[in-house]
Amino acid sequence: MYALYFLLVTVVCVIMMSPTVEQQLRHSIPFYSEMCEKMNAGENCKTLVGYSAVYKVCFGMACFFLLFAIFTIRIDNSTGCRAAVHNGFWLLKFIVLAACCAGGFFIPEEEMFLQVWRYIGAVGGFFFLLIQLMLLVEFAHRWNTNWSSGMKHNRMWYAALAFVTLMLFSAAVAALVFMGVFYTDHEACLLNKVFLGINGSLCLIVSLLAISPFIQRLQPTSGLLQPGVISLYVMYLTFSAFSSKPKEIVERNGVNTTVCVFSFNSETKSDKKIVTGFGTVILFGCILYSCLTSTTRRSSAALRVCRNSEPATERARCCFCFGDETDDFEENNTGGGQNVMYDEREGTIYSYSYFHAVFFLGSLYVMMTVTNWFHYDDHKIEKLLDGSWSVFWIKMVSCWVCLILYMWTLFAPMVCPKRFEA
């Protein structure tokens, strides 16, 4: 339900930044202007749309999740009153969320609020990106560990591991070649050439490092699957950064020509809408995945790089993301014959406070993404992929942070040897 609340507010923010939706409402709702005047929302409800409205709505959602993050600190089991509030009272909490979002429109000193909240959102959004990258690195290690454990009993897991690894690296190399063809030019796009070479070289380095004898002594389970996942994600971030960069124009034969863009992005208006649609879907998917994966023990522990939380034995599974329920759940038969699951009999499966903190940071990330980070003045949701230097640098730095985090996990046994003790 928290994810549903989050998605609902995100959709509202997207609508607020969309002039197309605003025009449709104006033409579809009878007496639209009169209704806006009676609501004191300005001409055509201008105070309810635009970047300032998104900031206020996201401020309310962020306050809602921050309040619950503080409220649920140090909850050890699900039998207390605070845990009951966390796990129930959905209608009441929806009313509180709506009140928080509406309350943002009554904040005094609007200009000062927007300036301060803008920088708070930038910091929070960056921390959300870090959490997302940490979970990705943890996911790559968990995938390799889980499937490698099955190789002792069934060689088919070895074939599956090799096949998936080959597919990941093939996709990463294909993405590298694709960007080399469409996002570089012999007369322009110097940054694209430099960063494409740097990111491709770094992916090669971490791949060779993962299978080097030195790392194999530190981590016998280290293989090529993890760098395959990381390399593909880095290529995606690189492609996203190139797509977010402002277009470069060169003069050829007396005509201004846009270079270093994929022709699909610039041919027709309908193509731009398709690309924007895919970008929005990816945005929602990344946010919800990062938030929802905080509800497991392993992903909650992903932020503690030095730890010893790996199970002694692990059963290989295709759907390893959902965990092995045999260790965490207990079934009891009631008198009526119904099976009851006691999933938090000794303690909470995940940290409630951390769960809400991730949603809090996700709220800030949505606010900054929808308003194009710092360039919000003329930003509309239909121009999400048109180009921004701030978005370009944020995504490019995210590539390097992801690679640094993965390299740190390779050398972590030297710093935190207890984490990898049998």
N, C-alpha and C positions, 0 to 999 in steps of 0.2 A: 504493500500500500504506500509506503514511503516513496518507492520508485514511481508509482503512479502519480502521486502528488508532484514529485519532481518533474516528471514528463509533462504534466498538465501546465505547470507554471512556465516551463520552457517553451511550450507551444504558444502560450499567451505572449511571451516576450517576442517570439518570432513574428507573431501577428502585429504586435505593436510597432515593429520596425519595418513592416511591409506597406508601402504606399498602395500597392495593388489591392490588398485586402481592405485598406481604408476606403479606397474608391468604391469597391464593391459594396461595403456597408452603407456608404453614403447614398448609393443608388437603390439599394434593396430595402432599406429600412424607411418607412414613411415618417415624415416629420423629423428627420435625423438632426437637422440644424437646430430646430426648436427644442428637441430633447437635450442636446448638448448645452444649450443656453440655460435651460432649467436646472441642469446638473452643475452649473458653474464650471464647466469643463472647457470653456473657451470656444472660439469659432471652429465648428466641425470637430469638436473634441480634441483640439490640438494638445491639451495638457495630458491626454491619455495615450498619446502615441509619441514615437521618437525615442531617442537615446535616453532622455531624462526619465521618461516613464519606465523604460527597461531598468534603469539604475534603481528606481524606487521599488519596483516589484521584486527585483532580485535582492534588494536590501531587506525587504520583508521576509522573503524565503530564507535568506542567510540568517537572519535573526531567529527564525523559527527553529532551524536546525542547530544553531549555536546554543539556544536555550535548552534544547534536549540533550546536547552534548554535555553541558554543565550539569543538567538534572540527573543524567544517568552515570555520572562518575562513580567508579568503585561499586558497581552492582555485581555481586558474586553469584547470584542464582536468580531464577525466574519466579520465585515464590513471594517476593516482597511487593510492596505497594508501588514503588517506582518502576519495577519490572512490569507490573500489570498495566501501568500507564503506557509504557513503551510498546507493549504487545496488544493493546486494545484501545477503546475509546476513539475509534477512527473518525466518526462523525464530528465529535467534539474537537479533535485535532485538526480536522479539515476547516472547521469554523475559525479556529485560532490562526491557522495558516492564512486564510482569506483576510482575516482582520489585520494580520501583520503586513500583508501585501498592500492592503488598502491604506493602512496607517502611514506608509511611506509617502503618500501624496500630501500629507499634512505636516511634513517636516518644515520648520522655518529655516530661513537663511539658505535658500535652495542652491545658490551659486557656490557658496562655501561647502555645502554638503556634497555637491557633485564633484568638486575638485578633490576633496579629501577621500571620498568613497571610490573615486577613480583609481587612486594609487593603492588603496587597500585591496581593491579588486585585482589589480595587476599582481600584487604580491601573493594573494591567495590563489589566483589562477596559476601562477608559476609553481607553487607548492603542490597544487593538484596535478600538474604535469609530472612533477617528480614522483608522486605516489603512483601515477599511472605507469611510469617507466620502471619503477621498482617492482610492481606487480607483473609487468611483462617479463623482466629478468627472472623473477621467481617462477613464473609459468614455464619458461623455457627449461629451467633446471628441473622442475617437477616432471615435465613431460619426458625428458630424457631418463631421469631416474626411474620413473614408473615403467616405461617400456623396456628399459635395460634389465629390470628385475625379472621380466618374463623370459628373457633369452636363456636363462639357466634351465628352464623346463620345456620350452617350445622354441625351436629355431625360427618359427614363423614370425615371432616378434623381431628377430634380427632382420628378416626381409622387410617387414613393415617399417622398421626404423630406417633402414637404408633407403627405401623407396621415398619416404616422406622427406628425408634429408636431401635426396637428389632433387625432388620437386621444389623444395624451398630455395636451394641454391640456383636452380634453373630459373625460377621466377625472379630472384634477385639479379642474376646476370641479365635476363631479358629486360628488366626494368632499367638497368644501367645502360644497356645498348639503346633502349628506347629514348632515354633522356639524352644520350649522346647524339642521337640523330635529330630529335625534334627541339631540344632545348639548348643547343649550342649553335654558334654561327661563326664563320671565319672572320667577320668584321666586327662583331659585337659580342655581348654576353660573356665578358671576361670572368665575372663572378661565378657564373654557371659552370664554366670549364674548370676553374680552380676548385670549387667545392665538390663538384662531381668527382674529380680526381682524388681529392682528400678523403671523401667519404668512402669511395670504392677501395682505396688503399687501406683505410682503417678496418674495413670489413674483412679484407684479405688477411691483415695482420692478426686480428682477433681469432680468425678461423685457424690459422697456422699455430697460434699460441695455444688454442684449446686442445690440440692434439700433440703438442710438443712433449718430449719426455719429461721435462721439468714439471709441467702442469699435471701430467699423468701420474707422477709420483705423489703430488699433493692431493689430486682428486682423480682416483681411478675411474670414476663414472663420467668424467668429462669427455665429450665427443663432439661431433660436427652438427648434431641437431640443434644445440643451443645457439652457436654462431649462425646457423641457418635461419633461425627465427629472428635473431637480432639483425642480421644483414637485410632480410626482407623488410623488416619494420623501418630500418634506417633508410632504405631505398624509397619506401612509401613516404617517409617524412621529407626526404630530399625532393621527391616529386611534388609533394604538397607545398614545399617552400618555393620551388620554381614557379608553380602555378600561382602562388600568392604574391610573387614579386611584380611590381609595376612593369608594364610592357615596355620594351625597348624598340625604338623606331630609327631606322637608318634610311638615308636617301639613296635610291638606286634608279638610275636612268631618269632622274628628275622627279621621281615619285617617292613619297614617304611610304616605307614598307615596314610593317610590324614583323619582328623576327623573334626567334626563340619561343614560339608558342605552338602548341599542337593545333593543327588545322581544325580539329573537331571543336575546339574552344572558340573559334573566331569566325566560323562560316555564317551561321544563321543565329537568329534570336532564340529559336526553339532549342538549338543545341546548348546554348548557355543555360537555359532553364533545366535541361537534363543534367548538366554538370553540377549546377547548384543543388538539384534534388539529391544527387548522389553524395555531394558534400554534406548536406544536412543529415542524411541517413547515417553517414559515417560519424558525424558529430554526435548524434544521439546514441549510437551504438557504443562509441568509446566512453562516453560519460556514464551510461548506465552500467556497462561492464565493470568499469573501475569502481563504481559505487557499490554494486551488488556483490562483487568479489570480496568486499570487506566483511562479509558475514560468515567467513570460514576461519578456523583457527590458523590454518597455514598462511592464508593471505593477510590476516591481521598481524601475524608474526613476520611478514615479509619486510616490514620497516625496521626490524631489528636484525641487522646484517650479521651480527655475532650472536649465535644462538645454537642450541642443540635440540631441535624439535623434530628432526626427521625420525620416522618410525623405524624400529629395528628391522622389520620385514614389511614388504609392500607387495600387494597383488597387482599384477599388470592388468590394465583395463583400457578399453578404447575410450570410454567416457571418464577419464581419470579426474576431470575438473570437479566432479561432484563429490569426490572423496569416497573412501571406503566406509560405508555406514555401519559395518559390523562392530567397529570399535567405539563408535560415538552414540549408538542408539540401543535401547533396550525395549523389548517387547514383553508385555504382560497381557494375559488373557483376563478379561473381566467376566463377571457372572453372565452377562448377556452374550458372550462369545465374541465381542468386538476387540480387535487388537489395538492397544493404546501405546503410542510411542512417547517415551520419556527421554527427550533429547538433551535436557539440561539438569539431570538428576544431581550431579555433584557440583556443577558450575556452569556458567554461561558458555556456550560454544564459541561465541565471538564477543568482542568488547562492544557493548552498546554505545559507549561514549565515542570510541573510534569510528563506529559506523556513522553516527550523526556528524562527526567532524569531517568525514569524507564528503558527505552530502553538503556540508557547509562550504567546503572548498570548491565542490562541484558547482554550487550556486554562483560563486564568484567567477569560475571559469566560463560558465554559460553567459554571464553578464558581459565579460570582456570579449568573448568570441562573437556574440551577436552584434555587439557595438564595434567590432573590428579593432579591439584593444584600444589604442590611443587615438586612432583616427576615426572619431565617431561623428563629427560635425555633419558631414554629407553622406554618412553611411546608410545604406538600405540593405535589407536582407537579400534582395535580388542581386546585389553587387558583392556578395560575400567572397567570391573568388576572383574579383576583378583586379586586385592588386594592392598591397600595402607593405611598406618596408618593415614596419614593426612586426607584422605577422611572419614575414620572411625570416627575420633574425631569430624570432622566438622558436620557430620550427627548426631552423638550422642548429641553434644551440641545443635544442632537444635531442638532435641526432648525436651530438658529441657527449651529452650527459648520459644517454642510453649506453653508448659504447664504454664510457668510463665506469658506469655502474657494473656492467658485465665483466670488464677487466678486473674490477675490484673483487667480485665474487670468485674469480679464478685465483687470485693471490690471497684471499681471505684466510685460508688454512694456516698460513704463516703467522698471521696476526691473531686469529682466533682459533687455535687448534682444537679446543674443546667442542666446537660446533660440529666437527667432522669425526669425532671419536665414535667408534663402533658401539 
